[in-house]
Amino acid sequence: MVQLTALTKEVLSAILKTIDEGIHVVNTEGKTIFYNEVAARHDGMNVKEVQGKDLLDVFPSLTENSSTLLRVIKTGKPIYNQTQVYVNIHGVRIDTINTTLPIFVDKQIIGGVEIAKNYTRMKQLSESLLDLQKSVNKNKKKKTTKNVKYTLDDLKTVNPIFQSLKDEAGKLAKSDSPILVYGESGTGKELFVQGIHHASLRDDGPFIAQNCAAIPETLLESILFGTAKGSYTGAVERKGLFELADGGTLFLDELHTMPIELQAKLLRVLEDGMVRRVGSAQNISVDVRVIAAMNVHPNTALENQKLRSDLYYRLNVFTFSLLPIRERKEDILYLTDYFIQFFNKKLNKRINGVEKKLESFFMSHLWPGNVRELKHTIEYMMNVCEEEVLQMADLPIMMKQHAVVKENVENSLSLRKNVEEMERQLIDSALNMSDGNINQAAKLLEIPRQTLQYKLKKIRE
């Protein structure tokens, strides 16, 4: 066995303790030689309960075959991003994603190190969501109540291009072909997609939305496609979102965050309408319309290899690009009035509009958060406003600071204001040099005495 000096051990221990991931190191006998606090929190254990103990004694549900650490020591081969489910000595179930590596010194294996990420709570929440969705779907079959909140009419606009887009979406909603929606954050992509589902022939079927960026990639596959019993330790038979959305619409938001490998599996489902649960060899037929959305331009996603080209061309049967609000200026004040009336009812207020200066600011603001930002801004202002109309003073603090900076920049670039300031300074200098004598000051400025008197009057007003 390779010997480490006391100083080396101390330095290594200090480094490993600072890492914000679970670190578990065992020797070739399966005894723990290092176990950090993060790993202890993951496993619901105390470091002293694990340090120096046999791995299988501390985690009795594991075996030599199911333990990633013991398998790596036995085979000498690393295991990357492996899901592992086990129970600790207190009977608590733990779900982790492990990368496990053999430790070699002079070509001799001396142990294994495991870097673990705990996703127990995330998995529990996701599985609870699936169970809840399954329960909701059963109830929907017994009722005729629509299962989306919004229709296309809820997308308020007076912009002719955006209105034309809504009209086209209403017509194409009757098709079963996939749809790709692009729009910046806050442009109303999910509202738009819900509207399409409501206008479709599937409006009595389920509508299920999943943000691909909200779930770890190792968990996303099982969430979408389900799991087969025994596909990994602790896995149970569970339907995925595709099966739960059967007969309806599956909305996949932020598609470009989905791992490329998983995009290939999604493409196969779009092509043949068959899903295969994780760990299963059986194909299951599903009737699902897929609508995907991205907040980056598809061309950018393709160039950055965030989106498979074959998947893009399959989804690109119908494509909608939602305009940012800065490109439909007429909607800014229209939506401002709409939101004022909305919050008047909600907050029991009687605000009658916005002051002219605020109106100008709204029209010139870029609204990076789009309609969502505008709505939240109006909501804040409606809560603090004590006048009959919304005013600049009612703006949220960050936006108010932005307005001040913007005004200062505009003023600094104003030719008229800069010329007036320069003229005032020259007149002051001439009066100082002439001890206040108007005739001498006018000569110094090379202007008629009457002109100087007129300018002084304007300055003093």
DOMARVO-551091 format. One line per field, with one value per residue (C-alpha): y, x, z; residue in three letters; residue number from 1. Coordinates in Angstrom, 1 decimal, decimal comma, always signed. Layout:
<sites>
py: (Y / ...)
px: (X / ...)
pz: (Z / ...)
keti: (ALA / ...)
selo: (NUM / ...)
</sites>
This chain:
<sites>
py: (+0,0 / +3,4 / +5,6 / +9,3 / +11,7 / +13,4 / +16,8 / +15,3 / +13,7 / +17,0 / +19,0 / +16,5 / +16,4 / +20,2 / +20,4 / +17,6 / +19,2 / +22,5 / +20,8 / +21,4 / +17,9 / +14,6 / +12,9 / +9,3 / +7,4 / +3,7 / +1,4 / -1,9 / -3,6 / -1,4 / +0,6 / +4,3 / +6,3 / +9,7 / +11,0 / +14,7 / +16,7 / +17,2 / +13,4 / +13,0 / +15,5 / +13,7 / +10,4 / +11,5 / +10,4 / +11,6 / +11,5 / +9,4 / +6,8 / +6,2 / +7,0 / +3,8 / +1,6 / -1,1 / +0,4 / -2,5 / -2,2 / +1,5 / +1,1 / -2,4 / -2,2 / -2,2 / -5,2 / -5,8 / -5,6 / -2,7 / -0,5 / +1,7 / +2,1 / -1,6 / -2,3 / +0,3 / -1,3 / -4,7 / -3,7 / -0,8 / +1,0 / +4,4 / +4,9 / +8,3 / +9,8 / +6,6 / +6,8 / +5,0 / +4,4 / +3,0 / +3,0 / +4,0 / +2,4 / +4,6 / +3,3 / +6,5 / +6,1 / +8,2 / +9,0 / +10,1 / +10,6 / +9,3 / +9,6 / +6,9 / +6,6 / +4,0 / +5,3 / +4,0 / +4,5 / +3,0 / +1,1 / -0,5 / +0,1 / +1,4 / +2,3 / +4,3 / +7,7 / +8,7 / +12,2 / +12,2 / +14,7 / +14,2 / +14,6 / +12,8 / +15,8 / +16,7 / +13,2 / +13,0 / +16,2 / +15,1 / +11,8 / +13,5 / +15,8 / +12,8 / +11,1 / +14,3 / +14,8 / +11,2 / +11,8 / +15,0 / +13,3 / +10,6 / +13,3 / +15,2 / +12,1 / +12,3 / +16,1 / +18,3 / +21,2 / +22,5 / +21,9 / +25,0 / +28,5 / +30,6 / +31,0 / +32,9 / +35,7 / +36,3 / +37,4 / +41,1 / +43,1 / +45,9 / +45,1 / +43,9 / +41,5 / +39,9 / +39,7 / +37,9 / +35,5 / +34,7 / +34,2 / +31,8 / +29,9 / +29,5 / +27,9 / +25,6 / +24,5 / +22,0 / +20,1 / +17,4 / +18,4 / +19,5 / +23,2 / +25,2 / +28,6 / +31,0 / +34,1 / +36,0 / +35,5 / +37,2 / +37,3 / +34,8 / +31,5 / +29,3 / +31,4 / +31,2 / +27,4 / +26,9 / +29,0 / +26,6 / +23,6 / +25,2 / +25,9 / +22,3 / +19,1 / +17,9 / +20,5 / +17,9 / +15,9 / +16,6 / +19,6 / +19,0 / +21,5 / +20,7 / +23,1 / +21,1 / +23,4 / +22,8 / +19,1 / +17,5 / +15,8 / +12,4 / +12,7 / +14,3 / +11,1 / +9,1 / +12,0 / +12,2 / +8,5 / +6,8 / +3,9 / +0,2 / -1,8 / -2,8 / -0,4 / +0,7 / +0,0 / +1,2 / +1,9 / +1,2 / +1,0 / +4,6 / +6,4 / +9,4 / +12,6 / +11,2 / +8,5 / +11,0 / +13,4 / +10,7 / +12,1 / +15,7 / +18,1 / +18,0 / +21,4 / +21,2 / +24,6 / +25,6 / +22,7 / +23,8 / +22,8 / +19,2 / +17,0 / +16,2 / +12,4 / +12,8 / +15,0 / +11,9 / +9,9 / +12,6 / +12,6 / +8,9 / +9,5 / +12,2 / +9,9 / +6,8 / +7,8 / +5,1 / +5,6 / +3,2 / +3,5 / +3,7 / +0,1 / -1,5 / -3,2 / -2,7 / +0,1 / +1,9 / +3,7 / +7,3 / +9,9 / +13,2 / +16,5 / +18,0 / +21,8 / +23,0 / +26,5 / +28,2 / +31,6 / +31,7 / +31,9 / +28,4 / +29,4 / +30,3 / +27,0 / +25,1 / +27,0 / +26,4 / +22,7 / +23,0 / +21,7 / +18,7 / +19,8 / +16,7 / +17,4 / +21,1 / +20,2 / +17,7 / +20,3 / +23,1 / +22,1 / +25,1 / +27,8 / +30,9 / +33,8 / +36,0 / +39,6 / +41,3 / +44,2 / +46,8 / +45,8 / +46,3 / +49,8 / +50,3 / +47,5 / +49,2 / +51,8 / +49,5 / +46,8 / +49,5 / +50,5 / +46,9 / +46,0 / +49,2 / +48,1 / +44,5 / +45,6 / +48,2 / +45,3 / +43,1 / +45,8 / +47,8 / +51,0 / +53,7 / +54,6 / +56,5 / +56,2 / +57,4 / +60,9 / +62,1 / +61,8 / +58,2 / +57,5 / +58,7 / +56,6 / +53,5 / +54,1 / +54,5 / +51,7 / +48,5 / +46,1 / +43,2 / +41,2 / +42,0 / +41,8 / +40,0 / +42,9 / +45,4 / +43,6 / +43,3 / +46,9 / +48,1 / +45,7 / +47,3 / +50,8 / +50,2 / +49,0 / +52,1 / +54,8 / +57,4 / +59,6 / +59,3 / +58,5 / +56,5 / +58,7 / +58,5 / +58,5 / +55,2 / +53,3 / +50,4 / +51,5 / +49,8 / +51,2 / +54,6 / +54,7 / +53,6 / +56,5 / +59,0 / +57,7 / +57,7 / +61,3 / +62,4 / +60,8 / +62,4 / +65,8 / +65,4 / +64,9 / +67,7 / +70,3 / +73,0 / +72,5 / +72,4 / +75,6 / +77,3 / +76,2 / +77,4 / +80,8 / +81,3 / +80,6 / +83,0 / +85,8 / +85,2 / +85,4 / +88,6 / +90,3 / +89,3 / +90,7 / +94,0 / +94,2 / +94,0 / +96,7 / +95,8 / +97,9 / +96,4 / +92,9 / +93,2 / +94,4 / +91,4 / +89,0 / +90,9 / +91,2 / +94,3 / +95,7 / +95,0 / +91,3 / +90,9 / +92,5 / +90,2 / +87,1 / +88,2 / +88,6 / +85,0 / +83,6 / +85,3 / +84,2)
px: (+0,0 / +1,3 / +2,1 / +1,2 / +3,0 / +1,0 / +1,3 / +0,1 / -2,9 / -3,7 / -3,5 / -5,6 / -8,2 / -8,5 / -8,9 / -11,6 / -13,5 / -13,9 / -15,5 / -19,2 / -20,0 / -20,2 / -16,8 / -16,5 / -13,2 / -12,8 / -9,8 / -9,6 / -11,2 / -14,3 / -13,6 / -14,1 / -10,9 / -12,4 / -16,0 / -16,8 / -19,6 / -21,4 / -21,6 / -22,9 / -25,7 / -26,6 / -26,7 / -28,5 / -25,5 / -22,8 / -19,2 / -18,2 / -20,9 / -19,2 / -15,5 / -13,4 / -16,5 / -17,2 / -19,3 / -21,9 / -22,3 / -23,3 / -25,4 / -27,0 / -29,2 / -26,1 / -24,2 / -20,9 / -22,7 / -25,0 / -22,4 / -20,6 / -17,6 / -17,1 / -17,7 / -15,0 / -12,5 / -13,2 / -13,1 / -10,7 / -13,0 / -14,6 / -18,4 / -19,8 / -23,1 / -24,6 / -28,0 / -27,9 / -30,6 / -29,8 / -30,9 / -28,7 / -28,5 / -31,3 / -33,7 / -33,6 / -33,7 / -31,1 / -31,1 / -27,7 / -26,0 / -22,4 / -19,2 / -17,0 / -13,3 / -10,6 / -7,5 / -4,2 / -0,7 / +2,2 / -0,4 / -1,8 / -5,4 / -5,5 / -9,2 / -12,0 / -13,4 / -17,0 / -18,3 / -22,0 / -24,8 / -27,9 / -31,1 / -33,4 / -35,7 / -35,7 / -36,7 / -39,4 / -40,9 / -40,8 / -42,3 / -45,0 / -45,7 / -46,1 / -48,4 / -50,4 / -50,6 / -51,8 / -54,5 / -55,6 / -55,8 / -58,1 / -60,4 / -60,4 / -61,8 / -64,8 / -65,3 / -65,7 / -63,7 / -60,9 / -57,5 / -55,8 / -56,2 / -55,6 / -57,0 / -55,5 / -57,9 / -56,0 / -53,0 / -53,8 / -52,5 / -53,3 / -50,2 / -51,3 / -48,4 / -49,0 / -52,7 / -52,0 / -49,8 / -52,7 / -55,1 / -52,7 / -52,2 / -55,9 / -56,1 / -53,1 / -54,3 / -56,6 / -53,6 / -51,7 / -48,3 / -45,6 / -45,0 / -41,9 / -42,3 / -39,5 / -39,7 / -37,7 / -38,4 / -41,7 / -43,3 / -46,0 / -44,9 / -46,8 / -49,9 / -49,6 / -49,1 / -52,1 / -54,1 / -53,2 / -54,2 / -57,5 / -58,3 / -57,2 / -59,2 / -57,3 / -58,8 / -60,5 / -57,3 / -54,4 / -52,1 / -48,8 / -45,9 / -42,3 / -39,4 / -36,5 / -34,0 / -35,8 / -34,9 / -31,3 / -30,5 / -30,1 / -33,7 / -35,3 / -35,2 / -37,2 / -39,6 / -40,4 / -40,4 / -41,1 / -39,2 / -39,4 / -39,1 / -35,5 / -34,0 / -31,9 / -31,8 / -35,1 / -36,8 / -40,5 / -43,0 / -43,9 / -45,4 / -43,6 / -45,0 / -45,5 / -47,9 / -49,6 / -50,1 / -51,7 / -54,5 / -53,4 / -50,5 / -47,0 / -45,3 / -41,5 / -40,2 / -36,5 / -35,9 / -32,4 / -31,4 / -32,3 / -29,2 / -28,4 / -28,6 / -32,1 / -33,1 / -32,4 / -34,8 / -37,4 / -37,0 / -37,8 / -41,0 / -42,0 / -41,2 / -43,1 / -45,2 / -43,6 / -42,0 / -39,8 / -39,5 / -36,0 / -34,8 / -37,6 / -37,4 / -41,1 / -42,5 / -45,6 / -47,8 / -48,8 / -50,9 / -49,3 / -48,9 / -45,5 / -45,1 / -41,6 / -40,4 / -37,1 / -36,0 / -33,0 / -33,2 / -33,2 / -30,3 / -28,2 / -29,1 / -28,1 / -24,8 / -23,9 / -24,9 / -27,6 / -30,2 / -30,0 / -30,7 / -32,8 / -35,0 / -35,3 / -36,4 / -39,0 / -40,4 / -40,2 / -43,5 / -45,1 / -43,0 / -44,1 / -41,8 / -43,3 / -42,4 / -40,7 / -42,8 / -40,2 / -41,0 / -44,7 / -44,7 / -48,4 / -48,9 / -47,0 / -49,6 / -52,4 / -51,2 / -50,5 / -54,1 / -55,2 / -53,1 / -54,2 / -57,8 / -56,9 / -55,2 / -57,9 / -60,3 / -57,9 / -56,6 / -59,9 / -58,3 / -59,3 / -56,2 / -57,1 / -53,9 / -50,3 / -48,7 / -47,1 / -43,6 / -44,1 / -45,8 / -42,8 / -40,5 / -42,6 / -42,4 / -38,6 / -37,8 / -36,5 / -38,5 / -35,9 / -38,5 / -41,2 / -44,9 / -44,0 / -41,8 / -44,5 / -47,2 / -45,0 / -44,0 / -47,7 / -48,6 / -45,9 / -46,8 / -50,5 / -49,7 / -47,7 / -49,5 / -51,5 / -52,6 / -55,2 / -52,6 / -49,3 / -46,3 / -42,5 / -42,2 / -44,1 / -41,6 / -39,7 / -36,4 / -34,2 / -36,3 / -36,4 / -32,6 / -32,5 / -34,9 / -32,6 / -29,5 / -31,3 / -32,4 / -28,9 / -27,5 / -30,1 / -29,5 / -25,7 / -26,2 / -28,7 / -27,2 / -29,6 / -29,0 / -25,2 / -25,2 / -27,4 / -25,0 / -21,9 / -23,6 / -24,5 / -20,9 / -19,4 / -21,8 / -20,8 / -17,2 / -17,7 / -19,6 / -16,9 / -14,1 / -16,1 / -17,1 / -20,7 / -20,6 / -23,1 / -21,6 / -18,0 / -19,4 / -21,3 / -18,1 / -16,1 / -18,9 / -19,0 / -22,8 / -25,1 / -25,9 / -29,7 / -29,0 / -27,0 / -29,7 / -32,3 / -30,2 / -29,6 / -33,3 / -33,9 / -31,3 / -32,7 / -36,3)
pz: (+0,0 / -1,0 / +2,0 / +2,2 / +4,5 / +7,3 / +5,5 / +2,2 / +3,9 / +5,7 / +2,4 / +0,5 / +3,3 / +3,4 / -0,4 / -0,5 / +2,4 / +0,4 / -2,6 / -2,8 / -3,9 / -2,0 / -2,0 / -0,8 / -1,0 / -0,1 / -0,1 / -1,9 / +1,1 / +0,8 / +3,9 / +3,9 / +4,1 / +3,3 / +3,5 / +3,5 / +5,1 / +1,8 / +1,2 / +4,8 / +4,2 / +1,0 / +2,7 / +5,9 / +7,9 / +10,3 / +9,0 / +12,1 / +11,2 / +7,8 / +8,3 / +8,7 / +8,3 / +5,7 / +2,9 / +2,9 / +6,7 / +6,5 / +3,4 / +3,8 / +0,7 / -1,5 / -2,7 / -4,4 / -7,8 / -7,1 / -5,4 / -8,0 / -5,7 / -5,3 / -9,0 / -9,9 / -7,5 / -9,0 / -12,7 / -12,6 / -15,0 / -14,3 / -14,2 / -15,3 / -14,3 / -13,0 / -11,1 / -7,8 / -5,3 / -1,8 / +1,8 / +4,7 / +8,1 / +9,3 / +6,7 / +4,6 / +0,8 / -1,1 / -4,9 / -6,3 / -9,6 / -9,3 / -11,2 / -9,7 / -10,6 / -9,7 / -7,9 / -9,4 / -8,0 / -10,0 / -12,1 / -9,0 / -7,9 / -4,3 / -4,0 / -5,5 / -5,3 / -5,8 / -6,6 / -5,9 / -6,6 / -4,6 / -6,4 / -4,0 / -3,4 / -7,1 / -8,0 / -5,3 / -6,5 / -10,1 / -9,4 / -7,2 / -10,2 / -12,5 / -10,0 / -9,6 / -13,4 / -13,8 / -11,2 / -12,9 / -16,2 / -14,8 / -13,4 / -16,7 / -18,4 / -16,1 / -16,7 / -19,7 / -18,1 / -20,3 / -18,8 / -20,1 / -18,6 / -21,7 / -25,2 / -28,1 / -27,3 / -24,0 / -26,1 / -26,2 / -29,2 / -31,7 / -33,7 / -37,2 / -37,5 / -34,2 / -34,8 / -38,1 / -36,2 / -33,8 / -36,8 / -38,4 / -35,1 / -34,8 / -38,3 / -37,9 / -34,4 / -36,1 / -37,4 / -35,5 / -36,9 / -34,4 / -33,8 / -32,9 / -31,2 / -30,8 / -28,6 / -26,1 / -22,4 / -21,4 / -24,9 / -23,9 / -25,4 / -23,0 / -23,2 / -27,0 / -26,9 / -24,5 / -26,9 / -29,8 / -27,7 / -26,7 / -30,4 / -31,5 / -31,8 / -28,7 / -26,4 / -24,3 / -24,0 / -21,5 / -21,9 / -20,2 / -20,0 / -19,1 / -19,0 / -20,1 / -18,3 / -14,9 / -14,6 / -14,4 / -17,7 / -16,0 / -14,7 / -17,7 / -19,8 / -17,2 / -16,7 / -20,4 / -21,3 / -17,9 / -16,2 / -16,2 / -13,0 / -12,4 / -15,0 / -12,1 / -8,4 / -6,9 / -10,2 / -10,5 / -13,3 / -14,0 / -17,0 / -18,4 / -19,7 / -23,2 / -22,0 / -19,6 / -22,6 / -24,8 / -26,8 / -26,0 / -26,3 / -24,7 / -24,5 / -24,2 / -23,2 / -23,6 / -26,0 / -26,7 / -23,1 / -23,7 / -24,1 / -27,7 / -27,0 / -25,6 / -28,6 / -30,8 / -28,7 / -29,0 / -32,8 / -32,9 / -31,0 / -33,4 / -36,4 / -35,3 / -32,3 / -30,1 / -26,7 / -24,8 / -21,0 / -19,6 / -19,0 / -21,1 / -24,5 / -25,1 / -27,4 / -26,4 / -28,9 / -28,0 / -29,7 / -28,7 / -30,4 / -29,5 / -29,4 / -28,5 / -27,6 / -27,3 / -26,1 / -28,4 / -32,2 / -33,8 / -36,0 / -33,0 / -31,3 / -34,4 / -34,8 / -31,1 / -31,5 / -28,9 / -31,3 / -33,6 / -37,2 / -38,0 / -34,9 / -36,0 / -39,5 / -38,0 / -35,7 / -38,3 / -39,9 / -38,4 / -36,9 / -35,0 / -34,0 / -31,3 / -31,6 / -28,6 / -27,3 / -28,4 / -32,0 / -31,6 / -30,0 / -30,4 / -27,9 / -25,1 / -24,1 / -25,1 / -22,7 / -20,1 / -20,1 / -20,1 / -17,1 / -15,3 / -15,7 / -14,7 / -11,4 / -10,7 / -10,3 / -8,4 / -6,0 / -5,8 / -7,2 / -9,6 / -11,5 / -14,8 / -16,8 / -16,8 / -16,8 / -20,1 / -18,9 / -17,8 / -21,1 / -23,0 / -20,8 / -21,4 / -25,2 / -25,2 / -22,7 / -24,3 / -22,1 / -22,1 / -20,0 / -22,6 / -21,7 / -18,4 / -17,3 / -18,3 / -16,4 / -13,2 / -13,5 / -13,6 / -10,8 / -8,5 / -9,5 / -8,9 / -5,4 / -4,4 / -6,4 / -4,3 / -7,2 / -9,9 / -12,6 / -12,5 / -12,3 / -12,7 / -8,9 / -8,8 / -10,9 / -9,2 / -7,8 / -10,5 / -13,3 / -11,7 / -11,6 / -15,2 / -16,1 / -14,3 / -16,1 / -19,4 / -18,9 / -17,9 / -21,1 / -23,3 / -21,7 / -22,1 / -25,9 / -26,3 / -28,6 / -27,6 / -23,8 / -24,3 / -26,4 / -23,8 / -21,0 / -22,9 / -23,7 / -20,0 / -19,0 / -21,6 / -20,5 / -16,8 / -17,8 / -19,8 / -16,9 / -14,4 / -16,6 / -17,1 / -13,4 / -14,4 / -17,1 / -19,8 / -22,6 / -22,0 / -21,6 / -24,9 / -26,7 / -25,3 / -26,5 / -29,9 / -29,7 / -29,5 / -26,0 / -26,5 / -27,4 / -24,2 / -22,1 / -23,7 / -23,0 / -19,4 / -18,9 / -20,3 / -18,0 / -14,9 / -15,6)
keti: (MET / VAL / GLN / LEU / THR / ALA / LEU / THR / LYS / GLU / VAL / LEU / SER / ALA / ILE / LEU / LYS / THR / ILE / ASP / GLU / GLY / ILE / HIS / VAL / VAL / ASN / THR / GLU / GLY / LYS / THR / ILE / PHE / TYR / ASN / GLU / VAL / ALA / ALA / ARG / HIS / ASP / GLY / MET / ASN / VAL / LYS / GLU / VAL / GLN / GLY / LYS / ASP / LEU / LEU / ASP / VAL / PHE / PRO / SER / LEU / THR / GLU / ASN / SER / SER / THR / LEU / LEU / ARG / VAL / ILE / LYS / THR / GLY / LYS / PRO / ILE / TYR / ASN / GLN / THR / GLN / VAL / TYR / VAL / ASN / ILE / HIS / GLY / VAL / ARG / ILE / ASP / THR / ILE / ASN / THR / THR / LEU / PRO / ILE / PHE / VAL / ASP / LYS / GLN / ILE / ILE / GLY / GLY / VAL / GLU / ILE / ALA / LYS / ASN / TYR / THR / ARG / MET / LYS / GLN / LEU / SER / GLU / SER / LEU / LEU / ASP / LEU / GLN / LYS / SER / VAL / ASN / LYS / ASN / LYS / LYS / LYS / LYS / THR / THR / LYS / ASN / VAL / LYS / TYR / THR / LEU / ASP / ASP / LEU / LYS / THR / VAL / ASN / PRO / ILE / PHE / GLN / SER / LEU / LYS / ASP / GLU / ALA / GLY / LYS / LEU / ALA / LYS / SER / ASP / SER / PRO / ILE / LEU / VAL / TYR / GLY / GLU / SER / GLY / THR / GLY / LYS / GLU / LEU / PHE / VAL / GLN / GLY / ILE / HIS / HIS / ALA / SER / LEU / ARG / ASP / ASP / GLY / PRO / PHE / ILE / ALA / GLN / ASN / CYS / ALA / ALA / ILE / PRO / GLU / THR / LEU / LEU / GLU / SER / ILE / LEU / PHE / GLY / THR / ALA / LYS / GLY / SER / TYR / THR / GLY / ALA / VAL / GLU / ARG / LYS / GLY / LEU / PHE / GLU / LEU / ALA / ASP / GLY / GLY / THR / LEU / PHE / LEU / ASP / GLU / LEU / HIS / THR / MET / PRO / ILE / GLU / LEU / GLN / ALA / LYS / LEU / LEU / ARG / VAL / LEU / GLU / ASP / GLY / MET / VAL / ARG / ARG / VAL / GLY / SER / ALA / GLN / ASN / ILE / SER / VAL / ASP / VAL / ARG / VAL / ILE / ALA / ALA / MET / ASN / VAL / HIS / PRO / ASN / THR / ALA / LEU / GLU / ASN / GLN / LYS / LEU / ARG / SER / ASP / LEU / TYR / TYR / ARG / LEU / ASN / VAL / PHE / THR / PHE / SER / LEU / LEU / PRO / ILE / ARG / GLU / ARG / LYS / GLU / ASP / ILE / LEU / TYR / LEU / THR / ASP / TYR / PHE / ILE / GLN / PHE / PHE / ASN / LYS / LYS / LEU / ASN / LYS / ARG / ILE / ASN / GLY / VAL / GLU / LYS / LYS / LEU / GLU / SER / PHE / PHE / MET / SER / HIS / LEU / TRP / PRO / GLY / ASN / VAL / ARG / GLU / LEU / LYS / HIS / THR / ILE / GLU / TYR / MET / MET / ASN / VAL / CYS / GLU / GLU / GLU / VAL / LEU / GLN / MET / ALA / ASP / LEU / PRO / ILE / MET / MET / LYS / GLN / HIS / ALA / VAL / VAL / LYS / GLU / ASN / VAL / GLU / ASN / SER / LEU / SER / LEU / ARG / LYS / ASN / VAL / GLU / GLU / MET / GLU / ARG / GLN / LEU / ILE / ASP / SER / ALA / LEU / ASN / MET / SER / ASP / GLY / ASN / ILE / ASN / GLN / ALA / ALA / LYS / LEU / LEU / GLU / ILE / PRO / ARG / GLN / THR / LEU / GLN / TYR / LYS / LEU / LYS / LYS / ILE / ARG / GLU)
selo: (1 / 2 / 3 / 4 / 5 / 6 / 7 / 8 / 9 / 10 / 11 / 12 / 13 / 14 / 15 / 16 / 17 / 18 / 19 / 20 / 21 / 22 / 23 / 24 / 25 / 26 / 27 / 28 / 29 / 30 / 31 / 32 / 33 / 34 / 35 / 36 / 37 / 38 / 39 / 40 / 41 / 42 / 43 / 44 / 45 / 46 / 47 / 48 / 49 / 50 / 51 / 52 / 53 / 54 / 55 / 56 / 57 / 58 / 59 / 60 / 61 / 62 / 63 / 64 / 65 / 66 / 67 / 68 / 69 / 70 / 71 / 72 / 73 / 74 / 75 / 76 / 77 / 78 / 79 / 80 / 81 / 82 / 83 / 84 / 85 / 86 / 87 / 88 / 89 / 90 / 91 / 92 / 93 / 94 / 95 / 96 / 97 / 98 / 99 / 100 / 101 / 102 / 103 / 104 / 105 / 106 / 107 / 108 / 109 / 110 / 111 / 112 / 113 / 114 / 115 / 116 / 117 / 118 / 119 / 120 / 121 / 122 / 123 / 124 / 125 / 126 / 127 / 128 / 129 / 130 / 131 / 132 / 133 / 134 / 135 / 136 / 137 / 138 / 139 / 140 / 141 / 142 / 143 / 144 / 145 / 146 / 147 / 148 / 149 / 150 / 151 / 152 / 153 / 154 / 155 / 156 / 157 / 158 / 159 / 160 / 161 / 162 / 163 / 164 / 165 / 166 / 167 / 168 / 169 / 170 / 171 / 172 / 173 / 174 / 175 / 176 / 177 / 178 / 179 / 180 / 181 / 182 / 183 / 184 / 185 / 186 / 187 / 188 / 189 / 190 / 191 / 192 / 193 / 194 / 195 / 196 / 197 / 198 / 199 / 200 / 201 / 202 / 203 / 204 / 205 / 206 / 207 / 208 / 209 / 210 / 211 / 212 / 213 / 214 / 215 / 216 / 217 / 218 / 219 / 220 / 221 / 222 / 223 / 224 / 225 / 226 / 227 / 228 / 229 / 230 / 231 / 232 / 233 / 234 / 235 / 236 / 237 / 238 / 239 / 240 / 241 / 242 / 243 / 244 / 245 / 246 / 247 / 248 / 249 / 250 / 251 / 252 / 253 / 254 / 255 / 256 / 257 / 258 / 259 / 260 / 261 / 262 / 263 / 264 / 265 / 266 / 267 / 268 / 269 / 270 / 271 / 272 / 273 / 274 / 275 / 276 / 277 / 278 / 279 / 280 / 281 / 282 / 283 / 284 / 285 / 286 / 287 / 288 / 289 / 290 / 291 / 292 / 293 / 294 / 295 / 296 / 297 / 298 / 299 / 300 / 301 / 302 / 303 / 304 / 305 / 306 / 307 / 308 / 309 / 310 / 311 / 312 / 313 / 314 / 315 / 316 / 317 / 318 / 319 / 320 / 321 / 322 / 323 / 324 / 325 / 326 / 327 / 328 / 329 / 330 / 331 / 332 / 333 / 334 / 335 / 336 / 337 / 338 / 339 / 340 / 341 / 342 / 343 / 344 / 345 / 346 / 347 / 348 / 349 / 350 / 351 / 352 / 353 / 354 / 355 / 356 / 357 / 358 / 359 / 360 / 361 / 362 / 363 / 364 / 365 / 366 / 367 / 368 / 369 / 370 / 371 / 372 / 373 / 374 / 375 / 376 / 377 / 378 / 379 / 380 / 381 / 382 / 383 / 384 / 385 / 386 / 387 / 388 / 389 / 390 / 391 / 392 / 393 / 394 / 395 / 396 / 397 / 398 / 399 / 400 / 401 / 402 / 403 / 404 / 405 / 406 / 407 / 408 / 409 / 410 / 411 / 412 / 413 / 414 / 415 / 416 / 417 / 418 / 419 / 420 / 421 / 422 / 423 / 424 / 425 / 426 / 427 / 428 / 429 / 430 / 431 / 432 / 433 / 434 / 435 / 436 / 437 / 438 / 439 / 440 / 441 / 442 / 443 / 444 / 445 / 446 / 447 / 448 / 449 / 450 / 451 / 452 / 453 / 454 / 455 / 456 / 457 / 458 / 459 / 460 / 461)
</sites>
